C-alpha cells in the first residue's frame, strides 16, 4: 500500500498548498481536492488507511514513506508541528470532510491549537487523530530543576557580593575566594547552557541595585568572552574582574549626597586601590576596576595620557556595563528593549566602545537577545528563551495566546521550524511582566 500512501501524501501536500493559494471556487482548488479525494478513496477501498509519525518520519502503517517523494517532508513537518502522531482515514470519507482536514492541517500551529476540536467544528467524522505523547514533560521538569539551581547560584553570588561590599564599607580588604568559586560555577553553566545564564541577567533588584548590576555585567562579559573563545583561565579572570568592576562604590556612603556625587568619577580609582592591595598575580581585576569608564575615543574617566592603552578585559566590561545600563538604567531613565540596546551599542562602536568587541557582543546576544518580549504574527506574545539556528528565528516561550490570555503551560516554539515570525518587540512594562519569571 506504500504506493497509494505516497500518492495520498503528495496530493495532501498539494491540497494544503491549493487551500493557501486559492479560494474554494477556483478551478485549481477544485482540481487539487478532487485528486486528493480520489486518492483517499482508493487507499481506503479495503479498509481504514493510516499515516503515522514516528521519530520525525512518516509511515503508512509500518512502512516508511520515501523522503524524496514530493510532499512527504512537508506533511511530516505539518504532523509534527501540530503534535499529530497518526491520522486514520475511514472508508466513505466525503469531499467536504477531506477539505475540512486539509483546512485544519493548514492552520497555524500554536500551543492553543486543538486539532480534534477544529476537525469536529468542520464536521470531519471519518478522520481520527492520535496525538504524540507529551515527552516534553520530563524535559520541562529538568529545565525547572536547573532553573532553580541557577537562581540559587545567582542568589548566593548576591550574598557573597553583599558581604564583600560590607567589608569594603568597613574599610576591610575583600576576600575574593568565595566570589571566584561562584564565578567558576556560573562560567561552567554558561558554557553548558548560555541561554539559561543569560536568562539570569534579566533578574532586577528593587534594592541593592549595584549588586545585581555587577552580577549581570559579569554574565554579559563572560558571554562575550566565550564568544571570543577565551580559554577557561581567561574566562575566570574576566568573570572576577567584571564582578568587581564597581567595588569602589562600596567605599562611599550612599546616604550622603555629596559622597554619591563624588562616587561617580572617583569609584574607579578607589576600586583599583582596594584590589591592588589583594594578594595574587592576576592584575586584571585591578585594571578593569580602574579602566572600565575609559572610552575608546579618549573620553571618560579617570584621565589618562593620549597613548594609554586599556586592558582588553576593560574594553569588554565597558560594553557589558553599557548594555546593562541601557536595559536596566539605575537613573530612572526609560529602559531600552534588549534588541534596541544592542543596536545602540553598535551605533557607539568605534567611538566610545571597542568596535571589534562590540560586534562580537552583538553576535553573542543575537538580533533578539534572550529576554526579549516579542509579538508574533498570530498575535501571540512570548519571550525569547534561547537562540535558534538563525539570527532572526529564535526559540520563543509563548506566554499569551492571540486573544491576550495567558497560557497555563507556556510552550517553546522554534521559529526556524514553525510557520510564524516576529512582528515587533514589546516592552515588558507594557504588560506588567517580570521577564525573569518566565526564562
N, C-alpha and C positions, 0 to 999 in steps of 0.2 A: 504494500500500500504506500511505500515511500514516494513513488512517483506521483500518486494522487495527492499526497500530503505536500510535496514540494509545489505542485501546481496551486493548491489551495493557498499556501503561504505567499507565493508570488503574487497571486491575484488579490489576496488580502492586503498586501502592501500597496498594490496598485489602487485598490479601493480606498485605502486611507488617504493616499495622495489625491485621488479624484475628489474625495469629500472635502479636502482642504482647499482645492483649487476651483471647484465648480459648484454652482447651485444645483439643487436636485432636479431642476427642469432641463439642465444642459445635456445634450446628447452624449458627451464624453462621460458624464456621471452615470447615465443610464447604461451605457456600454460596459463600463467597469463593473457596475453592480450586477448586471445580467451575467457577465462572465464568472463572477465570484459565486453567484447563486448556483449556476450550472456546475461549477467545480465542487461545491459543498454537497450538492445533490448527488453527484457521482460518488464522492467519498463516503457518504452516509447510506449508500444504496444497500449495504449488507448489515448495517447497524451503526451505533454511535461511532463518531470519529473524534479522536482526541489529540490535541497538541500539548506537550509537556515541556516545561523549562527545568533543566537540571544543571546546576553549576554553570549557569550562563549559556548553556547550549540548548537549542530547540530540538525536540524529539517528536516523532509520531509513535506513540506507544513506547517501544524500546529502541526504535531505530532512529539514529541521529540524522537530521536533515543536513544536506551538503552546505557548507558555509559559503561556497562560491555561487550558490543559486540566487538569482535575483530576488530581492525582498526578504531573504531569510535573516540577515543581520538586523534589518530594520524592525522586523516583527519580534525577534529576540529581545531587542532593546525596549520595545513597547511593552512586552510582557514584564520584563524585569523592573522597569521604572514604575510600573503600577502594581508590583508585588503579586503578579499573577503566576501561579505555579502551573496551572493547567486550565485549558478551555475545552469543554466537551460539547460537540455539536450533535444534536439528536436528529434522527430522520424526520422529515416533514418541516424542517426549518423554512420559514416563509421569507419572501423577499424583504418585507418590512423588518422582520427580525434581523436579517442579515445586515440591512442598512443600519439598524439600531446598534448592532455590535460594532460595526465599523465606526460609527459616530463616537461610541464610548471609548474605543481604542484610540481615538484621535483627541480625546480630552487631555488637557494639560495635566501631567502628574503632579500631585501635591500631597502632603500628609493628610489632607481632608478629603481626598477623592475616595468615594465608596463605589467601587465598580459594580457590585451586586445591586445596589440601590439605583444606580444610573441605568443598568440594564432593565430592571423592573419598571422604572419610570417610562421606558420606551416600549414596554410590552414584550420584551425579549424573554420568552419562557423556555426555548429549546436550546439555549446555550447556558451551561452551568460552569461556574468559576470555582476553582480552589486557589486559596492564597498561599503564598510562600510562608513557611513558619517564621516567626519573628526570632531569627537567630541573632538579632542585634541586641536583645535584652541583656545577655551576658556582657556584651561589649559596653553597653551603657553603664552597667553596674561597675565594671572595671574602670571605665572612664571616670565615674563619680568617685570611686575609691582613690584613684590617683589624684583627682582634683582636690579632695580633702587633704591628702598628703601634701600636695603642693602648697595649699593655703596654710597648712600648719607650718611648713618650712618658711613661708613668707612671714608669718606672724612671729616665728622665732627670731627671724632676722630683724624685725621691728624691735623686738625686745633687746636684742644684743646691741643694736644701734642706739637705742634709748639709754642703755647702760653706759655705752661709750661716751655719748653726749653729756651725760650727767657727770662722768669723771672729768671731762674737759671743762665743764662749767665750774667744777670744784677745784680747778687748776691741777688736776691729776693727769698722769700720762695714760692714754688709752691702750688697752691690750687688744691687739688685732687677731689673736689666735682664734677666738670663737667666731669672729666675723669671717676669717679666712676659710674655716671649715664649712660654714654655711654657704659662702660664695661658691666653694667647690661643689657642694651638693646641687645648688641651682644651676651651675655650669653643666654638670652631668645631665641634669634633667633637660636643659636646653638642647644639648647635643642629641639627646634621645627623642625629644618632642618639643621643637622650638615653639610651635603654636601654643602649647599648653603654658609655657613660661611667659610668652608674650601676653597671653591672656591675664596672667597675674598682674602685669603692669597696668591693667585697666582699673585696679583697685585704687580708690582715692580715699585718703584720710580726711575726716571732718576736722580733726585736731591733729597736732603733731605733723603738720603737712610737710615739714622739712624732712622728716624721717621717710615718709612714703615717697617723696620726690627722689631722695638719694637712692632708694632701692630700685625705683623704676628706671632711673638713669643707669644704674648698674645693669639691669636686664637689657635695656636697649643697647648699651655699649658692648656687652658680651655677644648679643645677637649680631652686631656689626663685626666684631672680631671673628666670630665663627664664619661669617660670610667671606671674610678676607682670608680665612684659612690659617689663623694663628694657631700655633701649637698649644698643647694643654698648659704648659708653664706660662706662656704668654697670655693666654686667656685668664688664667688665675690672677696674674699680676694686674691685668686690665680690670678684672672684676673688683678686686680690692681697691684699686686706685679710683675707679668710678664711684664706688660706695662711699669712699672717704673724701670725695671732691669738695664737699661743703662742710667738712668737720670744723673748719674755723668759725662757722656761725655759732657753734655751741659755746664759744668763749665769751659771747656777748649777752647782755641782759636784755631779753626780748620785751620786757615790760617798760624799758626806758626808751622813749622815742629818740633821744639823742644817740644812744648806742645802736639802735636799729638803723638809723641813718648812716652812721659810720660803718656799720657791718657790711653794707652793700659793696663798698670798694675795698674794705680792709680785710674781709674774711679770707681771700686767697693767701695773702702773706701770713696771716695768723695761722691758718691751717697748715701751710708749708712748715712753719716754725715748729708746730706741735709734732708733725710727722717726722721731721728731720731729727728729732731727739730720740726716736724709737730705734731699738737695735735691729740689725738686719742689713743685708746688702742691697735689697731692692729699693732703688731711689724713685721708682715710678710713682708711688702714691704721693710723695712729697712734691714731685714736679707737676703732677696733674692738679693737685690742690692749688699750686701757685699759678699755673698757666691756663686753667680751663676757661678763663674770661679774656685771654689774649686772642684777638681775632685775626683772621688770615690777612686782612688788609692793613694791619698795623695798629688798628684801633683797639679799644678795650682797655683792660687794666690787669695788673699793675703796669706802669710804664716800663718799656724796655728799649734797648738800642735797636736801630733800624735793621741791623743784620742778625738779630736774635732769632734763633730757630727753635720753635716749641717742640716738645716730645710728641711723637705720633699719637700716643695714648691721649694726650691733652687735646689734640685736634679731634679725635674720635669722641671723647667725652663732651666736648663743646657741642657737637652735633646732637648727641643723645640728650644733653641738657636743654638745648634749644627746642627739640621736639617735645620733650616732657613739659616744658613751659607753654608750648603752643596748645597742646591738647588738654592741659590741666593748669591754667595760669593761677599763680598764687596771689596776683594783684587784684583779682575781681574782674579782670578783662574777660571778654567773651571767648570761650574756648573754640578752637578750630576742630572740625571733624578730622579724623586721622588722615584721610586722603588729601584734604586741603593743607594739613600740616606738612605732609611730605612734599607737596607742590611748593609750599612756601620755602622749605629748606632748599629745594632745587633752584629757586629764584635767588637765594642768598649764596649759593655755591659759587666759589671763585671770587667773591667779595669778602664777606665776613667768615665764611665757612670753607674748609678744605674741599676743593671740587671733587677730587677722586673719592675721598671717604664719603662725601655726601651722596654721590651716585651709588656707591656700594650700600650705603644705608637705605636708600630708596629701593634698591634691589632686595635687601633683606626684609623690608617691611611690605613691599608689594604695592600695586596700584590701589588695592582695597586692603589696608592693613587689618590684622586681627583686631577685633573690637569695633570695626566699622558697622554701624547700623545701616541697613540698606532696604530699599523698597524694590521688589521685583515686579516684572511687567504683568503679573497676575494680581497685583496689588497686595500681595502678602508682604510681611515685613520680618526681617531676621537680622542676625548679627553674624559677621564673618568669623567663622570658627577656626579656619586654617586656610593656607594657600592651596590652590588647585594645581592642575597641570599647566594652566595658562594664567598669565597675569590678570586677565580680565574675567576669569571664571573660577573664583574661589569656592570653597565649601561653606555654605551658609546654613546656620541653625535657624530654622523658620520658627518664629515666636508667635506671630499673629496671622490669622487666616485673612483672605481678601476682604472680609467684612469687618476686620479690625478686632475680632475676638481672639483671646489668647488660646494657644494650644495647651492642653494639659500635659502632653508629652511631646515637646518640640523634637523635630526630626531634622537631621542633617541632609542637605541635598547638594550634590556636586553639580555646579553649573556647567562644568565641562561635559556632562553626560545628559542632564535634563534639558528639555526644550524651554528654558526660561532664562531671563537675563536681568541684570541690574539696571534700573532706570534712574535711580537717584540715591544719594547718601542722606540719611536722616539724622538730625541731631538728637541724641538720646534724651536731652532735656525736654524736647517737644512731646515725648511720650512718657515722661517721668519714669524712665527705665534706668536702672543701675546695670550697665553692661557687664560688669564683673560678676554679677549673679548668674549670668547665662553662658559663661565660657568655661 
